C-alpha cells in the first residue's frame, strides 16, 4: 500500500542569507523558475532517505528558496521510520523553513515550497504502479532515480526478483514508464514558459563510474554465483544505457523529456558500505555528490539528452556503452520482460524492438574495461594525498576520480 503525507513550507525570504546554497547551482539564470518561466515545478526523488538522497532534497529546497520560487519536492521512501528521519534531517539542515517547534513557517512573501513524502518500494513493480495511480494526472517536471541497494548476500523481492537488479535497474525502468504520462504533462505548453513554448521535463538517473560486466543473459545472477560488486557494477552500467535508450525513444517520438545519467561522486553511504568502501564520511562529500543530480534537475539550459555526466561538470563524459545502440535496445527489451503490470511496452515503440529471448542470449558484457576495487581505492587515495593540504581541493579531486 502506498500512502502520502505532505507539509507545506512557506518561505521566509528575510532568512535567505542564512541558507547555504552551492554556488554552481546559482551561477546560471536559466534554472527552472528563472524570470522567463512561470511554471511551479514538481520534482520526485527516489531513495530520499539515503545519504545522497537527503542531500539532494536539501539542495533542491535551498535552490528554490534562493530563487524565491514556488515548487513541490517529493521524496520517496519505503516506510514511516525513514520518512521521519528525512523530516528531522531537513529541519536540521534547512532550519529557516521551520519554526523552533519543527512546524512550517508562514511568511508574508506568499511564495511556497511544498515538501511531500510518498511511500513506495521501487523494487516492487506493484508498488510503483500503485504510486503512479495515486498521482493520476498530476504534472511532474523532474524525476530523479536515486534508489539503490547493495546486499552483501543475495536477496529476492516479494515478486521473486533479485533485490539489487530489481531496485537498481528495474526500479528506474518502472518509475520512468509509470510516470511518463506525468512527465509529459509537466512538459506541456500549459505548464511551460510564459511565451507558450513547452519546457522539457527531465529524468536524472544516478549512475556510477564503478560500472561494467553487464550480462543480460543472467541479470539476476541465477546461473552464476552472486557477487555484490559484480551485480552493482552491472546495474550502474545499465543505468547509463537506460538513460540513452529512453532519451532516444522520447526524441524519436517528439516528446519533450530529457533523460541523462550522472555519477555523483564519492561519499560513504549504505550503498558504498555494502560494497566495502568507506572512503569519505564528511558532510562536504555528501554535498558534493548531490550537486550533479541537482544541476541536471534544475538547469533548464541543459538541453542535451542521453548523456553521462560526472559530478556537477557541464561537459558529458564519453560512455561507449551508451553508443552501442544494439545492446541498449537489448537492455530495454530485457527490462520490458519484467513489466507484466503495464499495458504498453517500450519494445513495441522502439524501431525494430522486440522482447529479447533472454534464455537464448549469450553473455553480452561490453569490452569496455571496468575499474577494479583496487583501482577505485587507489585513484581516490592518490587524489586525496596529492591535495591533502587543501581540504576543498582534495574533495574536488576525490569527486573527479573516476
N, C-alpha and C positions, 0 to 999 in steps of 0.2 A: 504494500500500500504506500502510495506517495502522498505526502501532505506538505503543507507550506505554511510558514508564518513570515510576517514581514514587520519591519518597524521603520517609521518614516524619520528621516534626518533632514531637518531644515537648516540650511547653512547660516551660521553666524559670521557674516563677512567681516566683522570687526576683529575676528580672531584668525584671519587668514595668515597673518605674518607668523603665527605660532606653528604653522603646519609646514613640515619639510617635504618638498616635492623634488624628486630627482631632476636636475637641471635639463637633461636632454629631453625629458618628456615635455618641457615647456618651451623649448627653443624655437619651435615652429608655430606659425599662426594658422596652420592648416589642419590642426587636430579637430576631431569631432567636437562640435559645439563652438567653433570659431564664429565670428560675427556673420559670416555668409550662410550659416546653416541654422535652420530653425527647429530641427527635429530634437526630440529628447530621447537619447539612445538608451536601449536596454542591452545589458551585457550579461551573459550567462557564463559562469566559470565552474567547471567540474574540478574535483579534487581540492575543494576550497579549504579543507581543514589541514592540508599538508603544509609543510614549512614554506614552500614557494607559493602555494595556492593562497595562503593567508596574506603573504606579502603582495601578491598581485591585487588582491582586494584592497589592501591599504593604499597602494599607489593609484588605483583607479579612483577611489574615493578622494584622495588628495588632489588628483588631477582635476576632477570636476568641481571640487571646492575652489581650487585656484582660479579656474576659468569662469567661475560664477555661473555655472550651468546646471540645469535640471537633468537628472539621469537616474536610471534604475540599475543597480548592480545586484545580481542574483548569484549567490554561492550555493553550489550543490554539494551536500554531504550525505553520509549514509545513515546517521542516527542523531537523536536528540543530544547525546553527550558531546558529539563533535560540533553540533550547532552551538551549544553553549560555550565551547572552547573558542570558536570563531568569534562569537559576540564579545566575549571577555577580551580577546586579543585586540579586536578593533577598538574597544573602549579605552584600552591602554595606549594603543598606537596612534589613534586619531581622537584624542580627548576633546578637541574643540567641537566635535559633533554631538557630545553627550553632556548632560548635566552631571553634577557631582554624585548624584544618586544613580547614575547609569542610564537615566532616561534620555530620550531625544530632546534636543533643544528647539524651541520655536524662535524665529528671528523676524526682524522687520523686512528682510530682503524679499521674501516671497519665493526665493529660489529653493528648490527641494532636490535633495539627493536621497533616493529611497534605496535602502538595502533590504534584500529579502533572502531567506533561506528556503531552499527546496530540498526535500529528502528523496534520494534516489541512489540505488546501487547500480552504477553504469556497467557492471559486469553481467547484469541480467537484462536480456532483451525485453522481458515483460515489464521491468521497472522503467526502462527508458520509454517504452510505448505508453505506459500509464502517465508518466510525467508529461510527455508531449500532448497527450489527450487533454490533460488538465490545462495546458497552455492554450489550446484551441486556436483561435485566430489572433492571438496576441503577437504583435510585431517583435522581432528580435533583430538587433543590429550587429551584435558580435557574439560568437560562440568561441570560448577558449577551452579546448580539450586539454585538460591538465592531469586528470586522474591516472595514477599508475601504482602498481604494486610489484614487489619483488619477493615472493615467498621462497624461503630457502629450500623448503620441501614442497614437492608438487601438491597442489590442491585443486579441487574441481568445484565449480559452482553448482547451485541447485539445478541448473539446466544442463549439468554434466558436460561442461566445457572447462578446459584448463584455465585456472583463475588468471594467470598472468596474460595469456593470449586474449581472454575474454575482456579483461579490464583495459589493457594497454593498446589493443588493436581493435577488437570488435566494439568496444565501448566508444571509440572515436567514430567508427563507421556507423553504428546505430544512432549516435547523437546527431551526426550530420544528416543522415537520412530522415530521422524523425523530425528534426527542426528545420529542414529545408523550406517547408511552406512558411514558417515564421520568419526565416531569413529573407525570403522573397518579399514578404510583407514589409520587412524593415527596409528593403532597398527600393520599395515602390515610390512613385512620384509623390504620393500623399505623405510619405514620411521623409521626403528628401529636402533639397535645398529650397530657399525662398524663390529661386528662379524657376522652379519646376523641374529641374534636372534631377534624375534619380541619383542617389548616393549609394555606392556599393556597400552591401553588408559584407561581413568578413568572418572567416574561420581561422583561428590560430591553433595549430596543433603543436603542443610542446613535445619536442623530439629530443635527440641527444646526438653528440658526436660519437658516443660509445655505441656503435651500431654495426650490424653486419650479420652474415651467416643465416639469412632468412631462407627457410626451406618450406615452400608452400605445399610440398607433398606430406609434410608432417609438422604442421604449425603448433600442434598441441603436445608434442613430444610423447606420442603414444607408441611410436616404433623404435624409439631410442631412449636412452637414459636421460631423465630430466636434469638439466643444469641451469641454475638461476641466471648465471651470466649469459649463457648462450640464448636462453629464452628472452632475456631483457634486450640484448643486442638485436636480436631478430625483430622484436616488437618496435624498436626505435628505427630500424631500417624501414619497417612497414609504415610507420608514421610519416616519414618523408615521402614515400611513394604514394600513400593515400592522398597527401596534400596535392601532389601533381595530378593524380588521377581525377580527383573531384574538381580541381581547377580547370582541367581540360574539358571535363564534362559540362561544367557550367558555362564555359566560354563557347563551346560548340552549340549550346542551346540558347545563347544570347542572354543568359541570366547574370545579373549584376551581383555576383557573390565572389569575393576574393578568398582564396584558400592558400595559406602558407604554413611552413613548418619552421620551428626555431629551437636551437639548442640554447637553453637559458644561461648556462654557466655551471660553476662548480660550487656546491654548498652541501654540507652534511644534512641529510634528511632521512626519513624512514626508508625511502627508496634506495638511497646510497648505502645506508647501513645494511640493508638486505643483501647488497652486493659485496659487502665487506669493506666499503670505502668510508672512512671518517676523516675527511680532508680539511674542512673549514666550517667550524661551528659559529663563526662570527655573525653578528646581525648584518654587518655590511655585505657579507657574501650572499645572504638571502635577498637583500635589497637589490644587489647586482643581478641576481638571477631573475628577478621579476621584471626588470626593465625591458628586456627584449620582447616578451609576450605583450607587455603593456604598450610598447611602441607600436607593434603591429596591430593592436586592438584599436588605438585611438588616433593614429596618424592617417587622416583622410587623404593626405597627399601621397600615400603609398598605394600605387595602382598596380604594382606587379603581383602576379599570382602564380602558384605552382612552384614557388621558390623555397630555398632552405637558407635560413639566416643563422648567424651565431651571435649570441648576446644581443646588445642593442645596436649592432652595426647596421647601417643602412645599405651596405653592399652585400648582396646574397653570395653565399659560398657555393661553388660548383658541387653538385651531387650526381655522380654517374648513375646511381640507382633511379633517380628521377628521370634521367634521359632515356632509359630503356622502356619505351612505351609498351612493348610486348609484356614484359614482366610486371609493369604497373597494372596493365589490364588483367593479367592472371591473378594478381593480388586482389583487385576489386571483385573479380568473379569468385574467388575463394571466399571473401567476406560475405558476398551475396548468398552463398550456400548456407550461411548461418542466419538468414533473415526471413525465416518462415512466418513471422508475425506481420510482415509488411505486405501491402497489397501490390506494390510495384517493385521492379528490380532495376538496379543501376545497369546491369548487364544488357538488358533489352534497350537501354537508351544509348549505350556506348557503341560506336561504329564497330561492327564485327564482333560485338560482345556476345558471349555465351557462357553459361556456367561451366567452370573448369571441371574436368574429370580428375578430381583430386587423387583418386586411388591410382590412376594410371600415370600421373605426373611424376617425372623424375626430379631429383633434387635440383633446385634452381638457385642455389646461393650465388650471389654475384661474385665476380672475380675481384671486385674492389676489395682491397685489404681492410681489415678492421683492426683497430688498436687493441693490443693485448692489455691485460691488467697491469703488467709491469710498465708498459709504455704510458698508460694513463697516469699512474702514480709518478713515474719518472718525469713526465712533462710538467706535471703540477708542481712537484718538489723543486725542479730546476727553475721554474719561473718564480717560485716563492723565494728561493735562495738568491737569485740574481737581483731581485727587487726587495730583498728583506729589509733594507734600510729605509725604504719608503713604503709604509703600510698601504697607502692608497694605490700606489703603482703596483705593489705586489698583488693586490686584489684584482686589478685590471689584467695583470699578466696571467693570473690563475684563470680568470674568466676567458681569456683568449686562448688558453692552452687547449687545443682541440685534439 
